[in-house]
């Protein structure tokens, strides 16, 4: 008889549970949003680092060109 009561209690508890997919926890939603934002910011950072690297190389190139075009001191121009 005890098993029938346990079965009935379990059956009723199963019927009381909401159907369908369980809702995501608010913290899980925030984690997903923050991970997405982190990936986007990492991509933007990579682009910015690339731009800085190109600018540094361009600066060095322009400096080299500028130095080669300037006449040396002491030589007639």
mmCIF file of the N, C-alpha and C atoms, coordinates in Angstrom:
data_MODEL
# 
_entry.id   MODEL 
# 
loop_
_atom_site.group_PDB 
_atom_site.id 
_atom_site.type_symbol 
_atom_site.label_atom_id 
_atom_site.label_alt_id 
_atom_site.label_comp_id 
_atom_site.label_asym_id 
_atom_site.label_entity_id 
_atom_site.label_seq_id 
_atom_site.pdbx_PDB_ins_code 
_atom_site.Cartn_x 
_atom_site.Cartn_y 
_atom_site.Cartn_z 
_atom_site.occupancy 
_atom_site.B_iso_or_equiv 
_atom_site.pdbx_formal_charge 
_atom_site.auth_seq_id 
_atom_site.auth_comp_id 
_atom_site.auth_asym_id 
_atom_site.auth_atom_id 
_atom_site.pdbx_PDB_model_num 
ATOM 1   N N  . UNK A 1 1  ? 0.795  -1.198 0.000   1.00 0.00 ? 1  UNK A N  1 
ATOM 2   C CA . UNK A 1 1  ? 0.000  0.000  0.000   1.00 0.00 ? 1  UNK A CA 1 
ATOM 3   C C  . UNK A 1 1  ? 0.846  1.275  0.000   1.00 0.00 ? 1  UNK A C  1 
ATOM 4   N N  . UNK A 1 2  ? 1.998  1.233  0.641   1.00 0.00 ? 2  UNK A N  1 
ATOM 5   C CA . UNK A 1 2  ? 2.843  2.415  0.715   1.00 0.00 ? 2  UNK A CA 1 
ATOM 6   C C  . UNK A 1 2  ? 3.324  2.801  -0.686  1.00 0.00 ? 2  UNK A C  1 
ATOM 7   N N  . UNK A 1 3  ? 3.572  1.812  -1.514  1.00 0.00 ? 3  UNK A N  1 
ATOM 8   C CA . UNK A 1 3  ? 4.059  2.131  -2.863  1.00 0.00 ? 3  UNK A CA 1 
ATOM 9   C C  . UNK A 1 3  ? 2.983  2.811  -3.688  1.00 0.00 ? 3  UNK A C  1 
ATOM 10  N N  . UNK A 1 4  ? 1.704  2.470  -3.408  1.00 0.00 ? 4  UNK A N  1 
ATOM 11  C CA . UNK A 1 4  ? 0.610  3.126  -4.148  1.00 0.00 ? 4  UNK A CA 1 
ATOM 12  C C  . UNK A 1 4  ? 0.525  4.607  -3.764  1.00 0.00 ? 4  UNK A C  1 
ATOM 13  N N  . UNK A 1 5  ? 0.691  4.866  -2.459  1.00 0.00 ? 5  UNK A N  1 
ATOM 14  C CA . UNK A 1 5  ? 0.673  6.258  -2.021  1.00 0.00 ? 5  UNK A CA 1 
ATOM 15  C C  . UNK A 1 5  ? 1.842  7.034  -2.626  1.00 0.00 ? 5  UNK A C  1 
ATOM 16  N N  . UNK A 1 6  ? 3.020  6.417  -2.635  1.00 0.00 ? 6  UNK A N  1 
ATOM 17  C CA . UNK A 1 6  ? 4.197  7.060  -3.214  1.00 0.00 ? 6  UNK A CA 1 
ATOM 18  C C  . UNK A 1 6  ? 3.972  7.295  -4.712  1.00 0.00 ? 6  UNK A C  1 
ATOM 19  N N  . UNK A 1 7  ? 3.359  6.316  -5.383  1.00 0.00 ? 7  UNK A N  1 
ATOM 20  C CA . UNK A 1 7  ? 3.074  6.460  -6.808  1.00 0.00 ? 7  UNK A CA 1 
ATOM 21  C C  . UNK A 1 7  ? 2.094  7.599  -7.032  1.00 0.00 ? 7  UNK A C  1 
ATOM 22  N N  . UNK A 1 8  ? 1.047  7.655  -6.256  1.00 0.00 ? 8  UNK A N  1 
ATOM 23  C CA . UNK A 1 8  ? 0.041  8.696  -6.414  1.00 0.00 ? 8  UNK A CA 1 
ATOM 24  C C  . UNK A 1 8  ? 0.621  10.087 -6.140  1.00 0.00 ? 8  UNK A C  1 
ATOM 25  N N  . UNK A 1 9  ? 1.435  10.194 -5.100  1.00 0.00 ? 9  UNK A N  1 
ATOM 26  C CA . UNK A 1 9  ? 2.061  11.470 -4.778  1.00 0.00 ? 9  UNK A CA 1 
ATOM 27  C C  . UNK A 1 9  ? 2.982  11.876 -5.930  1.00 0.00 ? 9  UNK A C  1 
ATOM 28  N N  . UNK A 1 10 ? 3.756  10.957 -6.466  1.00 0.00 ? 10 UNK A N  1 
ATOM 29  C CA . UNK A 1 10 ? 4.654  11.245 -7.582  1.00 0.00 ? 10 UNK A CA 1 
ATOM 30  C C  . UNK A 1 10 ? 3.884  11.634 -8.828  1.00 0.00 ? 10 UNK A C  1 
ATOM 31  N N  . UNK A 1 11 ? 2.771  10.984 -9.067  1.00 0.00 ? 11 UNK A N  1 
ATOM 32  C CA . UNK A 1 11 ? 1.972  11.284 -10.247 1.00 0.00 ? 11 UNK A CA 1 
ATOM 33  C C  . UNK A 1 11 ? 1.378  12.681 -10.136 1.00 0.00 ? 11 UNK A C  1 
ATOM 34  N N  . UNK A 1 12 ? 0.898  13.020 -8.953  1.00 0.00 ? 12 UNK A N  1 
ATOM 35  C CA . UNK A 1 12 ? 0.331  14.345 -8.764  1.00 0.00 ? 12 UNK A CA 1 
ATOM 36  C C  . UNK A 1 12 ? 1.407  15.421 -8.848  1.00 0.00 ? 12 UNK A C  1 
ATOM 37  N N  . UNK A 1 13 ? 2.591  15.135 -8.330  1.00 0.00 ? 13 UNK A N  1 
ATOM 38  C CA . UNK A 1 13 ? 3.682  16.105 -8.400  1.00 0.00 ? 13 UNK A CA 1 
ATOM 39  C C  . UNK A 1 13 ? 4.098  16.304 -9.850  1.00 0.00 ? 13 UNK A C  1 
ATOM 40  N N  . UNK A 1 14 ? 4.080  15.230 -10.628 1.00 0.00 ? 14 UNK A N  1 
ATOM 41  C CA . UNK A 1 14 ? 4.425  15.336 -12.035 1.00 0.00 ? 14 UNK A CA 1 
ATOM 42  C C  . UNK A 1 14 ? 3.419  16.167 -12.809 1.00 0.00 ? 14 UNK A C  1 
ATOM 43  N N  . UNK A 1 15 ? 2.163  16.078 -12.446 1.00 0.00 ? 15 UNK A N  1 
ATOM 44  C CA . UNK A 1 15 ? 1.138  16.864 -13.119 1.00 0.00 ? 15 UNK A CA 1 
ATOM 45  C C  . UNK A 1 15 ? 1.219  18.340 -12.742 1.00 0.00 ? 15 UNK A C  1 
ATOM 46  N N  . UNK A 1 16 ? 1.733  18.635 -11.570 1.00 0.00 ? 16 UNK A N  1 
ATOM 47  C CA . UNK A 1 16 ? 1.815  20.018 -11.114 1.00 0.00 ? 16 UNK A CA 1 
ATOM 48  C C  . UNK A 1 16 ? 2.985  20.753 -11.761 1.00 0.00 ? 16 UNK A C  1 
ATOM 49  N N  . UNK A 1 17 ? 3.962  20.020 -12.268 1.00 0.00 ? 17 UNK A N  1 
ATOM 50  C CA . UNK A 1 17 ? 5.139  20.659 -12.870 1.00 0.00 ? 17 UNK A CA 1 
ATOM 51  C C  . UNK A 1 17 ? 4.738  21.334 -14.185 1.00 0.00 ? 17 UNK A C  1 
ATOM 52  N N  . UNK A 1 18 ? 5.263  22.510 -14.456 1.00 0.00 ? 18 UNK A N  1 
ATOM 53  C CA . UNK A 1 18 ? 4.942  23.196 -15.711 1.00 0.00 ? 18 UNK A CA 1 
ATOM 54  C C  . UNK A 1 18 ? 5.481  22.410 -16.903 1.00 0.00 ? 18 UNK A C  1 
ATOM 55  N N  . UNK A 1 19 ? 4.743  22.467 -17.979 1.00 0.00 ? 19 UNK A N  1 
ATOM 56  C CA . UNK A 1 19 ? 5.144  21.740 -19.187 1.00 0.00 ? 19 UNK A CA 1 
ATOM 57  C C  . UNK A 1 19 ? 6.040  22.622 -20.042 1.00 0.00 ? 19 UNK A C  1 
ATOM 58  N N  . UNK A 1 20 ? 6.759  21.984 -20.923 1.00 0.00 ? 20 UNK A N  1 
ATOM 59  C CA . UNK A 1 20 ? 7.591  22.716 -21.850 1.00 0.00 ? 20 UNK A CA 1 
ATOM 60  C C  . UNK A 1 20 ? 9.002  22.907 -21.328 1.00 0.00 ? 20 UNK A C  1 
ATOM 61  N N  . UNK A 1 21 ? 9.751  23.684 -22.076 1.00 0.00 ? 21 UNK A N  1 
ATOM 62  C CA . UNK A 1 21 ? 11.148 23.950 -21.746 1.00 0.00 ? 21 UNK A CA 1 
ATOM 63  C C  . UNK A 1 21 ? 11.226 24.877 -20.543 1.00 0.00 ? 21 UNK A C  1 
ATOM 64  N N  . UNK A 1 22 ? 12.091 24.558 -19.584 1.00 0.00 ? 22 UNK A N  1 
ATOM 65  C CA . UNK A 1 22 ? 12.227 25.454 -18.429 1.00 0.00 ? 22 UNK A CA 1 
ATOM 66  C C  . UNK A 1 22 ? 12.830 26.799 -18.850 1.00 0.00 ? 22 UNK A C  1 
ATOM 67  N N  . UNK A 1 23 ? 12.377 27.854 -18.209 1.00 0.00 ? 23 UNK A N  1 
ATOM 68  C CA . UNK A 1 23 ? 12.873 29.195 -18.523 1.00 0.00 ? 23 UNK A CA 1 
ATOM 69  C C  . UNK A 1 23 ? 14.326 29.314 -18.088 1.00 0.00 ? 23 UNK A C  1 
ATOM 70  N N  . UNK A 1 24 ? 15.064 30.103 -18.838 1.00 0.00 ? 24 UNK A N  1 
ATOM 71  C CA . UNK A 1 24 ? 16.457 30.353 -18.466 1.00 0.00 ? 24 UNK A CA 1 
ATOM 72  C C  . UNK A 1 24 ? 16.499 31.259 -17.247 1.00 0.00 ? 24 UNK A C  1 
ATOM 73  N N  . UNK A 1 25 ? 17.507 31.021 -16.466 1.00 0.00 ? 25 UNK A N  1 
ATOM 74  C CA . UNK A 1 25 ? 17.723 31.853 -15.291 1.00 0.00 ? 25 UNK A CA 1 
ATOM 75  C C  . UNK A 1 25 ? 18.219 33.226 -15.758 1.00 0.00 ? 25 UNK A C  1 
ATOM 76  N N  . UNK A 1 26 ? 17.870 34.260 -15.043 1.00 0.00 ? 26 UNK A N  1 
ATOM 77  C CA . UNK A 1 26 ? 18.287 35.622 -15.415 1.00 0.00 ? 26 UNK A CA 1 
ATOM 78  C C  . UNK A 1 26 ? 19.808 35.728 -15.443 1.00 0.00 ? 26 UNK A C  1 
ATOM 79  N N  . UNK A 1 27 ? 20.474 35.010 -14.552 1.00 0.00 ? 27 UNK A N  1 
ATOM 80  C CA . UNK A 1 27 ? 21.940 35.035 -14.529 1.00 0.00 ? 27 UNK A CA 1 
ATOM 81  C C  . UNK A 1 27 ? 22.507 34.390 -15.791 1.00 0.00 ? 27 UNK A C  1 
ATOM 82  N N  . UNK A 1 28 ? 21.855 33.311 -16.258 1.00 0.00 ? 28 UNK A N  1 
ATOM 83  C CA . UNK A 1 28 ? 22.302 32.664 -17.495 1.00 0.00 ? 28 UNK A CA 1 
ATOM 84  C C  . UNK A 1 28 ? 22.156 33.618 -18.678 1.00 0.00 ? 28 UNK A C  1 
ATOM 85  N N  . UNK A 1 29 ? 21.060 34.354 -18.712 1.00 0.00 ? 29 UNK A N  1 
ATOM 86  C CA . UNK A 1 29 ? 20.855 35.343 -19.783 1.00 0.00 ? 29 UNK A CA 1 
ATOM 87  C C  . UNK A 1 29 ? 21.939 36.412 -19.742 1.00 0.00 ? 29 UNK A C  1 
ATOM 88  N N  . UNK A 1 30 ? 22.270 36.864 -18.546 1.00 0.00 ? 30 UNK A N  1 
ATOM 89  C CA . UNK A 1 30 ? 23.299 37.889 -18.402 1.00 0.00 ? 30 UNK A CA 1 
ATOM 90  C C  . UNK A 1 30 ? 24.665 37.343 -18.830 1.00 0.00 ? 30 UNK A C  1 
ATOM 91  N N  . UNK A 1 31 ? 24.953 36.102 -18.482 1.00 0.00 ? 31 UNK A N  1 
ATOM 92  C CA . UNK A 1 31 ? 26.222 35.484 -18.873 1.00 0.00 ? 31 UNK A CA 1 
ATOM 93  C C  . UNK A 1 31 ? 26.327 35.405 -20.389 1.00 0.00 ? 31 UNK A C  1 
ATOM 94  N N  . UNK A 1 32 ? 25.252 34.989 -21.046 1.00 0.00 ? 32 UNK A N  1 
ATOM 95  C CA . UNK A 1 32 ? 25.239 34.897 -22.505 1.00 0.00 ? 32 UNK A CA 1 
ATOM 96  C C  . UNK A 1 32 ? 25.459 36.274 -23.121 1.00 0.00 ? 32 UNK A C  1 
ATOM 97  N N  . UNK A 1 33 ? 24.768 37.280 -22.594 1.00 0.00 ? 33 UNK A N  1 
ATOM 98  C CA . UNK A 1 33 ? 24.901 38.642 -23.122 1.00 0.00 ? 33 UNK A CA 1 
ATOM 99  C C  . UNK A 1 33 ? 26.319 39.174 -22.923 1.00 0.00 ? 33 UNK A C  1 
ATOM 100 N N  . UNK A 1 34 ? 26.887 38.926 -21.753 1.00 0.00 ? 34 UNK A N  1 
ATOM 101 C CA . UNK A 1 34 ? 28.244 39.409 -21.471 1.00 0.00 ? 34 UNK A CA 1 
ATOM 102 C C  . UNK A 1 34 ? 29.294 38.685 -22.318 1.00 0.00 ? 34 UNK A C  1 
ATOM 103 N N  . UNK A 1 35 ? 29.099 37.391 -22.565 1.00 0.00 ? 35 UNK A N  1 
ATOM 104 C CA . UNK A 1 35 ? 30.030 36.654 -23.417 1.00 0.00 ? 35 UNK A CA 1 
ATOM 105 C C  . UNK A 1 35 ? 29.979 37.188 -24.848 1.00 0.00 ? 35 UNK A C  1 
ATOM 106 N N  . UNK A 1 36 ? 28.773 37.494 -25.327 1.00 0.00 ? 36 UNK A N  1 
ATOM 107 C CA . UNK A 1 36 ? 28.613 38.054 -26.673 1.00 0.00 ? 36 UNK A CA 1 
ATOM 108 C C  . UNK A 1 36 ? 29.300 39.422 -26.755 1.00 0.00 ? 36 UNK A C  1 
ATOM 109 N N  . UNK A 1 37 ? 29.091 40.237 -25.741 1.00 0.00 ? 37 UNK A N  1 
ATOM 110 C CA . UNK A 1 37 ? 29.714 41.566 -25.697 1.00 0.00 ? 37 UNK A CA 1 
ATOM 111 C C  . UNK A 1 37 ? 31.241 41.454 -25.618 1.00 0.00 ? 37 UNK A C  1 
ATOM 112 N N  . UNK A 1 38 ? 31.728 40.483 -24.857 1.00 0.00 ? 38 UNK A N  1 
ATOM 113 C CA . UNK A 1 38 ? 33.167 40.267 -24.726 1.00 0.00 ? 38 UNK A CA 1 
ATOM 114 C C  . UNK A 1 38 ? 33.773 39.902 -26.071 1.00 0.00 ? 38 UNK A C  1 
ATOM 115 N N  . UNK A 1 39 ? 33.119 38.996 -26.817 1.00 0.00 ? 39 UNK A N  1 
ATOM 116 C CA . UNK A 1 39 ? 33.632 38.619 -28.141 1.00 0.00 ? 39 UNK A CA 1 
ATOM 117 C C  . UNK A 1 39 ? 33.694 39.819 -29.072 1.00 0.00 ? 39 UNK A C  1 
ATOM 118 N N  . UNK A 1 40 ? 32.659 40.649 -29.034 1.00 0.00 ? 40 UNK A N  1 
ATOM 119 C CA . UNK A 1 40 ? 32.614 41.843 -29.882 1.00 0.00 ? 40 UNK A CA 1 
ATOM 120 C C  . UNK A 1 40 ? 33.738 42.805 -29.503 1.00 0.00 ? 40 UNK A C  1 
ATOM 121 N N  . UNK A 1 41 ? 33.943 43.021 -28.220 1.00 0.00 ? 41 UNK A N  1 
ATOM 122 C CA . UNK A 1 41 ? 34.997 43.932 -27.769 1.00 0.00 ? 41 UNK A CA 1 
ATOM 123 C C  . UNK A 1 41 ? 36.383 43.388 -28.100 1.00 0.00 ? 41 UNK A C  1 
ATOM 124 N N  . UNK A 1 42 ? 36.551 42.064 -28.032 1.00 0.00 ? 42 UNK A N  1 
ATOM 125 C CA . UNK A 1 42 ? 37.837 41.467 -28.394 1.00 0.00 ? 42 UNK A CA 1 
ATOM 126 C C  . UNK A 1 42 ? 38.126 41.681 -29.881 1.00 0.00 ? 42 UNK A C  1 
ATOM 127 N N  . UNK A 1 43 ? 37.093 41.584 -30.716 1.00 0.00 ? 43 UNK A N  1 
ATOM 128 C CA . UNK A 1 43 ? 37.275 41.829 -32.148 1.00 0.00 ? 43 UNK A CA 1 
ATOM 129 C C  . UNK A 1 43 ? 37.647 43.288 -32.402 1.00 0.00 ? 43 UNK A C  1 
ATOM 130 N N  . UNK A 1 44 ? 36.975 44.199 -31.722 1.00 0.00 ? 44 UNK A N  1 
ATOM 131 C CA . UNK A 1 44 ? 37.286 45.620 -31.870 1.00 0.00 ? 44 UNK A CA 1 
ATOM 132 C C  . UNK A 1 44 ? 38.708 45.921 -31.391 1.00 0.00 ? 44 UNK A C  1 
ATOM 133 N N  . UNK A 1 45 ? 39.125 45.282 -30.311 1.00 0.00 ? 45 UNK A N  1 
ATOM 134 C CA . UNK A 1 45 ? 40.476 45.475 -29.793 1.00 0.00 ? 45 UNK A CA 1 
ATOM 135 C C  . UNK A 1 45 ? 41.509 44.966 -30.790 1.00 0.00 ? 45 UNK A C  1 
ATOM 136 N N  . UNK A 1 46 ? 41.251 43.825 -31.409 1.00 0.00 ? 46 UNK A N  1 
ATOM 137 C CA . UNK A 1 46 ? 42.179 43.289 -32.408 1.00 0.00 ? 46 UNK A CA 1 
ATOM 138 C C  . UNK A 1 46 ? 42.311 44.251 -33.583 1.00 0.00 ? 46 UNK A C  1 
ATOM 139 N N  . UNK A 1 47 ? 41.194 44.837 -34.019 1.00 0.00 ? 47 UNK A N  1 
ATOM 140 C CA . UNK A 1 47 ? 41.238 45.813 -35.113 1.00 0.00 ? 47 UNK A CA 1 
ATOM 141 C C  . UNK A 1 47 ? 42.047 47.044 -34.703 1.00 0.00 ? 47 UNK A C  1 
ATOM 142 N N  . UNK A 1 48 ? 41.825 47.533 -33.496 1.00 0.00 ? 48 UNK A N  1 
ATOM 143 C CA . UNK A 1 48 ? 42.538 48.722 -33.015 1.00 0.00 ? 48 UNK A CA 1 
ATOM 144 C C  . UNK A 1 48 ? 44.033 48.445 -32.913 1.00 0.00 ? 48 UNK A C  1 
ATOM 145 N N  . UNK A 1 49 ? 44.405 47.264 -32.433 1.00 0.00 ? 49 UNK A N  1 
ATOM 146 C CA . UNK A 1 49 ? 45.823 46.910 -32.341 1.00 0.00 ? 49 UNK A CA 1 
ATOM 147 C C  . UNK A 1 49 ? 46.449 46.850 -33.735 1.00 0.00 ? 49 UNK A C  1 
ATOM 148 N N  . UNK A 1 50 ? 45.713 46.321 -34.694 1.00 0.00 ? 50 UNK A N  1 
ATOM 149 C CA . UNK A 1 50 ? 46.213 46.249 -36.068 1.00 0.00 ? 50 UNK A CA 1 
ATOM 150 C C  . UNK A 1 50 ? 46.443 47.657 -36.615 1.00 0.00 ? 50 UNK A C  1 
ATOM 151 N N  . UNK A 1 51 ? 45.498 48.554 -36.366 1.00 0.00 ? 51 UNK A N  1 
ATOM 152 C CA . UNK A 1 51 ? 45.629 49.932 -36.847 1.00 0.00 ? 51 UNK A CA 1 
ATOM 153 C C  . UNK A 1 51 ? 46.844 50.603 -36.216 1.00 0.00 ? 51 UNK A C  1 
ATOM 154 N N  . UNK A 1 52 ? 47.046 50.413 -34.929 1.00 0.00 ? 52 UNK A N  1 
ATOM 155 C CA . UNK A 1 52 ? 48.195 51.006 -34.245 1.00 0.00 ? 52 UNK A CA 1 
ATOM 156 C C  . UNK A 1 52 ? 49.494 50.446 -34.817 1.00 0.00 ? 52 UNK A C  1 
ATOM 157 N N  . UNK A 1 53 ? 49.513 49.157 -35.088 1.00 0.00 ? 53 UNK A N  1 
ATOM 158 C CA . UNK A 1 53 ? 50.712 48.528 -35.661 1.00 0.00 ? 53 UNK A CA 1 
ATOM 159 C C  . UNK A 1 53 ? 51.015 49.108 -37.043 1.00 0.00 ? 53 UNK A C  1 
ATOM 160 N N  . UNK A 1 54 ? 49.993 49.267 -37.870 1.00 0.00 ? 54 UNK A N  1 
ATOM 161 C CA . UNK A 1 54 ? 50.178 49.839 -39.205 1.00 0.00 ? 54 UNK A CA 1 
ATOM 162 C C  . UNK A 1 54 ? 50.657 51.279 -39.095 1.00 0.00 ? 54 UNK A C  1 
ATOM 163 N N  . UNK A 1 55 ? 50.081 52.035 -38.181 1.00 0.00 ? 55 UNK A N  1 
ATOM 164 C CA . UNK A 1 55 ? 50.492 53.431 -38.003 1.00 0.00 ? 55 UNK A CA 1 
ATOM 165 C C  . UNK A 1 55 ? 51.949 53.520 -37.563 1.00 0.00 ? 55 UNK A C  1 
ATOM 166 N N  . UNK A 1 56 ? 52.384 52.631 -36.692 1.00 0.00 ? 56 UNK A N  1 
ATOM 167 C CA . UNK A 1 56 ? 53.771 52.644 -36.233 1.00 0.00 ? 56 UNK A CA 1 
ATOM 168 C C  . UNK A 1 56 ? 54.718 52.340 -37.397 1.00 0.00 ? 56 UNK A C  1 
ATOM 169 N N  . UNK A 1 57 ? 54.341 51.373 -38.223 1.00 0.00 ? 57 UNK A N  1 
ATOM 170 C CA . UNK A 1 57 ? 55.177 51.034 -39.377 1.00 0.00 ? 57 UNK A CA 1 
ATOM 171 C C  . UNK A 1 57 ? 55.216 52.195 -40.376 1.00 0.00 ? 57 UNK A C  1 
ATOM 172 N N  . UNK A 1 58 ? 54.070 52.832 -40.580 1.00 0.00 ? 58 UNK A N  1 
ATOM 173 C CA . UNK A 1 58 ? 54.009 53.968 -41.493 1.00 0.00 ? 58 UNK A CA 1 
ATOM 174 C C  . UNK A 1 58 ? 54.867 55.121 -40.974 1.00 0.00 ? 58 UNK A C  1 
ATOM 175 N N  . UNK A 1 59 ? 54.800 55.360 -39.690 1.00 0.00 ? 59 UNK A N  1 
ATOM 176 C CA . UNK A 1 59 ? 55.602 56.414 -39.072 1.00 0.00 ? 59 UNK A CA 1 
ATOM 177 C C  . UNK A 1 59 ? 57.093 56.138 -39.286 1.00 0.00 ? 59 UNK A C  1 
ATOM 178 N N  . UNK A 1 60 ? 57.496 54.892 -39.049 1.00 0.00 ? 60 UNK A N  1 
ATOM 179 C CA . UNK A 1 60 ? 58.905 54.530 -39.224 1.00 0.00 ? 60 UNK A CA 1 
ATOM 180 C C  . UNK A 1 60 ? 59.316 54.684 -40.685 1.00 0.00 ? 60 UNK A C  1 
ATOM 181 N N  . UNK A 1 61 ? 58.453 54.305 -41.603 1.00 0.00 ? 61 UNK A N  1 
ATOM 182 C CA . UNK A 1 61 ? 58.757 54.437 -43.024 1.00 0.00 ? 61 UNK A CA 1 
ATOM 183 C C  . UNK A 1 61 ? 58.897 55.904 -43.423 1.00 0.00 ? 61 UNK A C  1 
ATOM 184 N N  . UNK A 1 62 ? 57.965 56.734 -42.970 1.00 0.00 ? 62 UNK A N  1 
ATOM 185 C CA . UNK A 1 62 ? 58.024 58.157 -43.292 1.00 0.00 ? 62 UNK A CA 1 
ATOM 186 C C  . UNK A 1 62 ? 59.252 58.812 -42.685 1.00 0.00 ? 62 UNK A C  1 
ATOM 187 N N  . UNK A 1 63 ? 59.630 58.389 -41.507 1.00 0.00 ? 63 UNK A N  1 
ATOM 188 C CA . UNK A 1 63 ? 60.837 58.908 -40.872 1.00 0.00 ? 63 UNK A CA 1 
ATOM 189 C C  . UNK A 1 63 ? 62.067 58.541 -41.697 1.00 0.00 ? 63 UNK A C  1 
ATOM 190 N N  . UNK A 1 64 ? 62.127 57.321 -42.185 1.00 0.00 ? 64 UNK A N  1 
ATOM 191 C CA . UNK A 1 64 ? 63.245 56.868 -43.009 1.00 0.00 ? 64 UNK A CA 1 
ATOM 192 C C  . UNK A 1 64 ? 63.318 57.657 -44.306 1.00 0.00 ? 64 UNK A C  1 
ATOM 193 N N  . UNK A 1 65 ? 62.167 57.863 -44.931 1.00 0.00 ? 65 UNK A N  1 
ATOM 194 C CA . UNK A 1 65 ? 62.121 58.635 -46.182 1.00 0.00 ? 65 UNK A CA 1 
ATOM 195 C C  . UNK A 1 65 ? 62.546 60.068 -45.924 1.00 0.00 ? 65 UNK A C  1 
ATOM 196 N N  . UNK A 1 66 ? 62.061 60.641 -44.834 1.00 0.00 ? 66 UNK A N  1 
ATOM 197 C CA . UNK A 1 66 ? 62.393 62.022 -44.487 1.00 0.00 ? 66 UNK A CA 1 
ATOM 198 C C  . UNK A 1 66 ? 63.894 62.178 -44.256 1.00 0.00 ? 66 UNK A C  1 
ATOM 199 N N  . UNK A 1 67 ? 64.512 61.234 -43.565 1.00 0.00 ? 67 UNK A N  1 
ATOM 200 C CA . UNK A 1 67 ? 65.940 61.295 -43.285 1.00 0.00 ? 67 UNK A CA 1 
ATOM 201 C C  . UNK A 1 67 ? 66.760 61.129 -44.563 1.00 0.00 ? 67 UNK A C  1 
ATOM 202 N N  . UNK A 1 68 ? 66.290 60.310 -45.482 1.00 0.00 ? 68 UNK A N  1 
ATOM 203 C CA . UNK A 1 68 ? 67.054 60.091 -46.711 1.00 0.00 ? 68 UNK A CA 1 
ATOM 204 C C  . UNK A 1 68 ? 66.937 61.287 -47.656 1.00 0.00 ? 68 UNK A C  1 
ATOM 205 N N  . UNK A 1 69 ? 65.904 62.077 -47.554 1.00 0.00 ? 69 UNK A N  1 
ATOM 206 C CA . UNK A 1 69 ? 65.742 63.244 -48.419 1.00 0.00 ? 69 UNK A CA 1 
ATOM 207 C C  . UNK A 1 69 ? 66.469 64.476 -47.905 1.00 0.00 ? 69 UNK A C  1 
ATOM 208 N N  . UNK A 1 70 ? 66.748 64.538 -46.612 1.00 0.00 ? 70 UNK A N  1 
ATOM 209 C CA . UNK A 1 70 ? 67.455 65.679 -46.040 1.00 0.00 ? 70 UNK A CA 1 
ATOM 210 C C  . UNK A 1 70 ? 68.928 65.616 -46.421 1.00 0.00 ? 70 UNK A C  1 
ATOM 211 N N  . UNK A 1 71 ? 69.477 66.725 -46.904 1.00 0.00 ? 71 UNK A N  1 
ATOM 212 C CA . UNK A 1 71 ? 70.898 66.713 -47.234 1.00 0.00 ? 71 UNK A CA 1 
ATOM 213 C C  . UNK A 1 71 ? 71.729 66.598 -45.967 1.00 0.00 ? 71 UNK A C  1 
ATOM 214 N N  . UNK A 1 72 ? 72.835 65.929 -46.075 1.00 0.00 ? 72 UNK A N  1 
ATOM 215 C CA . UNK A 1 72 ? 73.706 65.754 -44.912 1.00 0.00 ? 72 UNK A CA 1 
ATOM 216 C C  . UNK A 1 72 ? 74.355 67.095 -44.573 1.00 0.00 ? 72 UNK A C  1 
ATOM 217 N N  . UNK A 1 73 ? 74.630 67.341 -43.326 1.00 0.00 ? 73 UNK A N  1 
ATOM 218 C CA . UNK A 1 73 ? 75.259 68.586 -42.902 1.00 0.00 ? 73 UNK A CA 1 
ATOM 219 C C  . UNK A 1 73 ? 76.703 68.601 -43.356 1.00 0.00 ? 73 UNK A C  1 
ATOM 220 N N  . UNK A 1 74 ? 77.108 69.713 -43.826 1.00 0.00 ? 74 UNK A N  1 
ATOM 221 C CA . UNK A 1 74 ? 78.487 69.860 -44.251 1.00 0.00 ? 74 UNK A CA 1 
ATOM 222 C C  . UNK A 1 74 ? 78.697 69.573 -45.730 1.00 0.00 ? 74 UNK A C  1 
ATOM 223 N N  . UNK A 1 75 ? 77.745 69.018 -46.411 1.00 0.00 ? 75 UNK A N  1 
ATOM 224 C CA . UNK A 1 75 ? 77.911 68.757 -47.843 1.00 0.00 ? 75 UNK A CA 1 
ATOM 225 C C  . UNK A 1 75 ? 77.237 69.879 -48.622 1.00 0.00 ? 75 UNK A C  1 
ATOM 226 N N  . UNK A 1 76 ? 77.816 70.281 -49.726 1.00 0.00 ? 76 UNK A N  1 
ATOM 227 C CA . UNK A 1 76 ? 77.240 71.376 -50.496 1.00 0.00 ? 76 UNK A CA 1 
ATOM 228 C C  . UNK A 1 76 ? 75.948 70.935 -51.182 1.00 0.00 ? 76 UNK A C  1 
ATOM 229 N N  . UNK A 1 77 ? 74.986 71.851 -51.201 1.00 0.00 ? 77 UNK A N  1 
ATOM 230 C CA . UNK A 1 77 ? 73.701 71.539 -51.827 1.00 0.00 ? 77 UNK A CA 1 
ATOM 231 C C  . UNK A 1 77 ? 73.441 72.443 -52.983 1.00 0.00 ? 77 UNK A C  1 
# 
